[in-house]
Amino acid sequence: MTGRAAAAPCRIAAATLALVLLAAAPALAQGLPPPIASIDVEAEPLSPWTMIRHADLVVQSVMGGLAFASLVTWTIWLAKTMELAAARRKAGAATRRLAEADSLDQGLRALDRGWTRSGPVADLAQAAAMELRRSADLPAEGVKERLAIALARIEARAGRVMARGTGVLATIGSTAPFVGLFGTVWGIMNAFIGISETRQTSLAVVAPGIAEALLATAIGLVAAIPAVIIYNHFARLIAGYRAQLADAGAELLQHVSRDLDRAHAAATPPAVRRAPQLAAAE
């Protein structure tokens, strides 16, 4: 009887506690974070395309801009590669024709045959012929100096024309990583905002947002690295092309110098030409 009397208050207390917990359950449920099963987790596995589709609008804009920059990079690479190959081939053929000629007139006639009649080397040859015509009644001492200035200007202009478009590669190579980093920072910020809203720190919840953010940096590097490599490659090719034009200009200066010396020798009487030789013999 005594045991039953002692157990009765315990049963009454337990029943009272159970009723209190049942009554307070809705209030407690409102303050608790939602269970893991209620979170809308993507059933499909993570892939680059999935991350792009589910990324934030700002991150998607960054990825789209970087993809367009990569497309521009490869378009410039294809166009400039073909342009540089044709220009270097034409310049090499024209320089060889000038080297095989004995005078400026022969060089002009050799360049006028075939596909070398146009281009920077043909412009150099035309500038040399024009300078000779303009300086026909002037002393020969200043002809080569004026011609060297004219040839240098043509070479610089041809180099600028050939380098057109490579500045875009430099811009993409220097800014694309930072644009991708901006997308990463924005995506990680949104991921932390989502963590604060859901109050869940599970890796399954955090990983998709951070992966989408890091994908922006990866795309930025994919756009920047080829742009830098292609820019340096074109810089070397353009430097070699300008060296070819400098060789052609040197050939033209040699032709002009020989033509001027021939003209001077033809205008000098034979007796005057033999006088230094006789004086040296005595």
C-alpha positions in Angstrom: 0.0 0.0 0.0 2.9 2.3 0.9 4.6 1.5 -2.5 1.5 2.3 -4.4 1.1 5.6 -2.5 4.6 6.5 -3.3 4.3 5.7 -7.0 1.1 7.6 -7.5 2.7 11.1 -7.4 5.3 10.0 -9.9 2.7 8.8 -12.3 0.7 12.0 -11.9 3.9 14.1 -12.5 4.8 12.1 -15.6 1.3 12.5 -17.0 1.4 16.2 -16.3 4.8 16.7 -18.0 3.5 14.8 -21.1 0.4 17.0 -21.3 2.6 20.2 -21.1 5.0 18.9 -23.8 2.1 18.1 -26.1 0.6 21.6 -25.5 4.0 23.3 -26.1 4.9 21.3 -29.2 3.5 23.7 -31.8 5.3 26.7 -30.2 8.6 24.9 -30.1 8.2 23.8 -33.7 8.0 27.4 -34.8 11.4 28.3 -33.3 13.2 25.2 -34.6 14.9 25.1 -38.0 13.2 23.0 -40.6 14.3 19.4 -40.8 16.8 18.3 -43.4 14.1 16.4 -45.4 12.1 19.6 -45.9 14.9 21.4 -47.7 14.6 21.4 -51.5 17.8 19.7 -52.6 18.4 19.2 -56.3 18.0 15.5 -57.2 20.2 15.8 -60.3 23.9 15.5 -59.8 26.1 18.6 -59.9 27.7 19.4 -63.3 29.0 22.6 -64.9 25.8 23.0 -66.9 23.6 22.3 -63.9 25.5 24.9 -61.8 25.2 27.5 -64.6 21.4 26.9 -64.9 20.8 27.2 -61.1 23.3 30.1 -60.5 22.3 33.6 -59.5 21.4 36.0 -62.3 24.5 38.1 -61.6 26.8 35.0 -61.6 25.1 33.9 -64.8 25.8 37.3 -66.4 29.4 37.1 -65.4 29.7 33.6 -66.8 28.1 34.7 -70.1 30.4 37.7 -70.4 33.4 35.5 -69.8 32.2 33.0 -72.4 31.8 35.7 -74.9 35.3 37.1 -74.2 36.7 33.6 -74.8 34.8 33.4 -78.1 36.3 36.8 -79.1 39.8 35.6 -78.1 39.6 32.5 -80.4 38.1 34.6 -83.2 40.9 37.0 -83.1 43.4 34.1 -83.0 42.0 32.6 -86.1 41.7 35.9 -88.0 45.2 37.2 -87.0 46.9 33.9 -87.6 45.7 33.8 -91.2 46.5 37.5 -91.7 50.0 37.3 -90.3 50.8 34.1 -92.2 49.8 35.7 -95.5 51.6 39.0 -94.7 54.8 37.3 -93.6 54.8 35.1 -96.7 54.3 38.1 -99.0 56.9 40.2 -97.3 59.5 37.4 -97.5 58.8 36.8 -101.2 59.0 40.6 -102.0 62.3 40.9 -100.0 63.9 38.1 -101.9 62.9 39.7 -105.2 64.5 43.0 -104.1 67.7 41.2 -103.0 67.9 39.5 -106.4 67.6 42.8 -108.3 70.6 45.0 -109.3 68.9 48.4 -109.1 65.8 50.0 -107.8 64.1 49.9 -111.3 64.7 46.2 -111.6 63.3 45.7 -108.0 60.2 47.7 -108.9 59.6 45.6 -112.0 60.2 42.4 -110.0 57.6 43.4 -107.4 55.1 44.4 -110.1 54.8 40.8 -111.1 52.4 38.6 -109.3 51.0 39.0 -105.8 53.8 41.1 -104.5 52.6 44.2 -106.4 50.6 45.3 -103.3 51.5 45.3 -99.6 53.9 47.1 -97.3 57.1 46.1 -99.2 55.6 47.4 -102.4 54.7 50.6 -100.5 58.3 50.9 -99.4 59.6 50.5 -103.0 57.1 53.1 -104.3 58.2 55.5 -101.5 61.8 55.0 -102.6 61.0 55.7 -106.2 58.9 58.8 -105.3 61.7 60.2 -103.1 64.2 59.8 -106.0 61.9 61.6 -108.3 61.3 64.5 -105.9 65.0 64.8 -105.2 66.1 64.7 -108.8 67.3 68.3 -108.7 68.7 68.2 -105.2 72.0 67.1 -103.8 72.4 63.4 -103.2 73.6 63.8 -99.6 70.1 64.2 -98.1 68.3 61.7 -100.3 69.1 58.6 -98.2 68.3 60.4 -94.9 64.9 61.5 -96.2 64.2 58.1 -97.6 65.1 56.4 -94.3 62.6 58.6 -92.5 59.9 57.7 -95.1 60.6 54.0 -94.9 60.5 54.1 -91.1 57.1 55.7 -91.1 55.8 53.0 -93.5 57.2 50.2 -91.4 55.6 51.7 -88.2 52.3 52.1 -89.9 52.3 48.5 -91.2 53.2 47.3 -87.7 50.3 49.2 -86.2 47.9 47.8 -88.8 49.1 44.2 -88.1 48.8 44.7 -84.3 45.2 45.9 -84.6 42.9 43.7 -82.4 45.7 42.4 -80.2 44.9 45.0 -77.6 41.6 43.2 -77.0 43.5 40.1 -76.1 45.6 42.1 -73.5 42.4 43.5 -72.0 40.8 40.1 -71.7 43.9 38.5 -70.3 44.2 41.2 -67.6 40.6 41.6 -66.6 38.9 38.2 -67.0 40.3 36.7 -63.7 39.0 39.7 -61.7 35.6 39.5 -63.4 35.4 35.8 -62.5 36.5 36.6 -59.0 33.7 39.1 -58.7 31.2 36.4 -59.7 32.8 34.1 -57.1 32.5 36.6 -54.3 28.9 37.3 -55.3 28.0 33.6 -55.4 29.6 32.9 -52.0 27.8 35.9 -50.5 24.5 34.4 -51.7 25.5 31.0 -50.4 26.1 32.5 -46.9 22.8 34.3 -47.1 21.1 31.0 -47.9 22.8 29.4 -44.9 21.5 32.2 -42.6 18.0 31.8 -43.9 17.8 28.0 -43.7 20.0 27.7 -40.6 21.6 24.7 -42.0 25.3 24.2 -42.3 25.2 20.7 -44.0 27.6 20.3 -46.8 24.8 19.1 -49.1 23.2 22.5 -48.6 26.3 24.7 -48.8 28.2 22.9 -51.6 26.0 23.8 -54.6 26.1 27.5 -54.0 29.9 27.6 -53.4 30.5 25.3 -56.5 28.5 27.7 -58.7 30.6 30.6 -57.3 33.9 28.9 -57.9 32.8 28.0 -61.5 32.8 31.7 -62.3 36.5 31.9 -61.4 37.3 28.8 -63.4 35.6 30.3 -66.5 37.5 33.6 -65.9 40.8 31.6 -66.0 39.7 29.7 -69.1 39.1 33.0 -70.8 42.3 34.8 -69.5 45.0 32.2 -69.9 44.6 31.6 -73.7 44.3 35.4 -74.2 47.6 36.0 -72.6 49.3 33.2 -74.4 47.9 34.2 -77.8 48.8 37.9 -77.2 52.5 37.0 -76.4 52.5 34.8 -79.5 51.2 37.5 -81.7 53.7 40.0 -80.2 56.6 37.8 -81.3 55.1 37.2 -84.8 54.5 40.9 -85.3 58.1 41.7 -84.2 59.4 39.2 -86.7 57.1 40.8 -89.4 58.5 44.2 -88.7 62.0 42.8 -88.9 61.1 41.5 -92.4 60.0 45.0 -93.4 63.2 46.4 -92.0 65.2 44.0 -94.2 63.2 45.1 -97.2 63.9 48.8 -96.3 67.6 48.0 -96.0 67.5 46.4 -99.5 65.9 49.5 -100.9 68.4 51.9 -99.2 71.2 49.8 -100.8 69.6 50.1 -104.2 69.1 53.8 -103.9 72.7 54.3 -102.7 74.1 52.3 -105.6 71.9 54.1 -108.1 73.0 57.5 -106.7 76.7 56.4 -106.9 76.2 55.2 -110.5 74.5 58.5 -111.5 77.4 60.5 -109.8 80.0 58.3 -111.6 78.2 58.7 -114.9 78.1 62.5 -114.5 81.8 62.7 -113.6 84.2 63.1 -116.6 86.7 60.2 -117.1 89.7 62.4 -116.5 88.3 63.5 -113.1 87.6 59.9 -112.2 91.2 58.9 -113.1 92.8 61.8 -111.2 92.7 60.2 -107.7 94.0 56.9 -109.1 97.0 58.7 -110.8 97.8 60.6 -107.6 97.8 57.5 -105.6 100.1 55.7 -108.1 102.6 58.6 -107.9 
